[in-house]
Amino acid sequence: METVISILHVAGAVFIVGPMAILPMSALRAARAGDGHQVATLARSTSIFSYLSLIVFLLGFALVGLADPKYDLSITTPWVLASIVLYLIAVVISLVVVVPGMKRAARAGEAGAAAVADGGTAAVAAMSDRARISAGSGVVALLLVAVVVLMVWKP
């Protein structure tokens, strides 16, 4: 059973957590192009993948519970605890910073002509949203890479 849970955990990390980290980067390209509809779709997808990543998180707890006693694993094992904290910070940043920034950028892209006509105020706001998406998604990606390192290295 441990092997099945491990396979599901790793596959989930690749096919669920991976897109959660990468989709905002595609949204940046669409936001620069002013394609609000595409940015909105990517915001919705990022939100869904962020919530689905909780399945991978729960599978990780299952693996800790199923681990052979000789490894003496628990959620208080330093590398496991650090992974939990880093992952939770990544998900919160994704849902609280990145996705809302993508939604604002989508609305700005859909407003299009009105943004140009207001004397540049909307353009400055759009740059701010893109900066928020870029910084937030970069931090999320770095946190997730740190989690992967901890999972493989197990210091």
C-alpha positions as CSV (number, residue, x, y, z in Angstrom):
1,M,0.0,0.0,0.0
2,E,2.9,2.3,0.8
3,T,4.1,2.0,-2.8
4,V,0.7,2.9,-4.3
5,I,0.5,6.0,-2.0
6,S,4.0,7.0,-2.9
7,I,3.3,6.7,-6.6
8,L,0.1,8.8,-6.2
9,H,2.0,11.4,-4.2
10,V,4.8,11.8,-6.7
11,A,2.4,11.7,-9.7
12,G,0.3,14.3,-8.0
13,A,3.3,16.5,-7.4
14,V,4.1,16.4,-11.1
15,F,0.7,16.7,-12.6
16,I,-1.0,18.9,-9.9
17,V,1.6,20.9,-8.1
18,G,3.7,21.4,-11.2
19,P,0.9,23.3,-13.1
20,M,0.1,25.3,-9.9
21,A,3.6,26.7,-10.2
22,I,3.9,27.1,-13.9
23,L,0.5,28.4,-15.1
24,P,1.0,31.9,-13.6
25,M,4.0,32.3,-15.8
26,S,1.9,31.7,-18.8
27,A,-0.6,34.2,-17.5
28,L,2.1,36.8,-17.4
29,R,2.6,36.4,-21.2
30,A,-1.2,36.7,-21.8
31,A,-1.5,39.7,-19.5
32,R,1.3,41.5,-21.4
33,A,-0.6,40.7,-24.6
34,G,-3.8,42.1,-23.1
35,D,-5.7,38.8,-23.4
36,G,-7.9,39.1,-20.4
37,H,-10.0,36.0,-21.3
38,Q,-6.8,33.8,-21.3
39,V,-5.6,35.3,-18.1
40,A,-9.0,34.7,-16.4
41,T,-8.9,31.0,-17.6
42,L,-5.3,30.6,-16.2
43,A,-6.3,32.3,-12.9
44,R,-9.2,29.8,-12.6
45,S,-6.9,26.9,-13.4
46,T,-4.2,28.0,-11.0
47,S,-6.8,28.3,-8.2
48,I,-8.1,24.8,-9.0
49,F,-4.7,23.3,-9.1
50,S,-3.7,25.1,-5.8
51,Y,-6.7,23.5,-4.1
52,L,-6.1,20.1,-5.7
53,S,-2.6,20.2,-4.4
54,L,-4.0,19.6,-1.0
55,I,-4.6,16.0,-2.1
56,V,-0.8,15.6,-2.6
57,F,-0.3,17.2,0.8
58,L,-2.7,14.6,2.4
59,L,-1.0,11.8,0.6
60,G,2.3,13.0,2.1
61,F,0.8,12.6,5.6
62,A,-0.3,9.1,4.6
63,L,3.2,8.2,3.6
64,V,4.6,9.5,6.9
65,G,2.0,7.3,8.7
66,L,2.8,4.2,6.6
67,A,6.6,4.6,6.8
68,D,8.7,1.8,8.2
69,P,9.3,2.3,11.9
70,K,13.1,2.0,11.3
71,Y,13.0,5.5,9.6
72,D,11.4,7.0,12.8
73,L,9.3,9.5,10.7
74,S,6.7,11.8,12.1
75,I,5.4,15.3,11.2
76,T,7.9,16.6,13.8
77,T,10.8,15.2,11.9
78,P,12.7,18.4,10.9
79,W,12.7,17.9,7.1
80,V,9.0,16.8,7.1
81,L,8.0,19.7,9.2
82,A,10.0,22.2,7.1
83,S,8.3,20.7,3.9
84,I,4.9,21.1,5.5
85,V,5.5,24.8,6.4
86,L,7.1,25.7,3.0
87,Y,4.3,24.0,1.1
88,L,1.6,25.8,3.2
89,I,3.3,29.1,2.6
90,A,3.4,28.4,-1.1
91,V,-0.3,27.6,-1.3
92,V,-1.3,30.6,0.7
93,I,0.8,32.9,-1.6
94,S,-0.7,31.3,-4.6
95,L,-4.3,31.7,-3.4
96,V,-3.9,35.1,-1.7
97,V,-1.4,36.9,-3.9
98,V,-1.0,35.2,-7.3
99,V,-4.6,34.2,-8.2
100,P,-6.1,37.6,-7.2
101,G,-3.4,39.4,-9.1
102,M,-4.3,37.2,-12.2
103,K,-8.0,38.0,-11.8
104,R,-7.3,41.8,-11.6
105,A,-5.0,41.5,-14.7
106,A,-7.8,39.6,-16.5
107,R,-10.3,42.3,-15.8
108,A,-7.8,44.9,-17.0
109,G,-7.1,43.0,-20.1
110,E,-10.9,42.6,-20.8
111,A,-11.3,46.4,-20.2
112,G,-8.7,47.0,-22.9
113,A,-9.6,50.3,-24.6
114,A,-10.9,51.9,-21.4
115,A,-7.5,51.3,-19.8
116,V,-5.7,53.3,-22.5
117,A,-8.2,56.1,-22.4
118,D,-7.9,56.9,-18.7
119,G,-4.6,58.7,-19.0
120,G,-2.3,55.8,-18.0
121,T,-3.7,55.1,-14.5
122,A,-4.9,51.6,-15.6
123,A,-1.6,50.9,-17.3
124,V,0.2,51.5,-14.0
125,A,-2.2,49.3,-12.1
126,A,-1.7,46.6,-14.8
127,M,2.0,46.7,-14.3
128,S,1.5,46.4,-10.6
129,D,-0.7,43.3,-11.1
130,R,1.9,41.8,-13.4
131,A,4.7,42.5,-10.8
132,R,2.6,40.9,-8.1
133,I,1.9,37.8,-10.3
134,S,5.6,37.6,-11.2
135,A,7.0,38.0,-7.7
136,G,4.4,35.8,-6.1
137,S,4.7,33.0,-8.6
138,G,8.5,33.2,-8.4
139,V,8.4,32.8,-4.6
140,V,5.9,29.9,-4.9
141,A,8.2,28.2,-7.4
142,L,11.2,28.6,-5.1
143,L,9.3,27.3,-2.1
144,L,8.2,24.3,-4.0
145,V,11.7,23.6,-5.3
146,A,12.8,23.7,-1.6
147,V,10.1,21.2,-0.7
148,V,11.4,18.9,-3.5
149,V,15.0,19.2,-2.3
150,L,13.9,18.3,1.3
151,M,11.9,15.3,0.0
152,V,14.8,14.0,-1.9
153,W,17.7,14.9,0.4
154,K,15.9,14.1,3.7
155,P,18.6,15.8,5.8
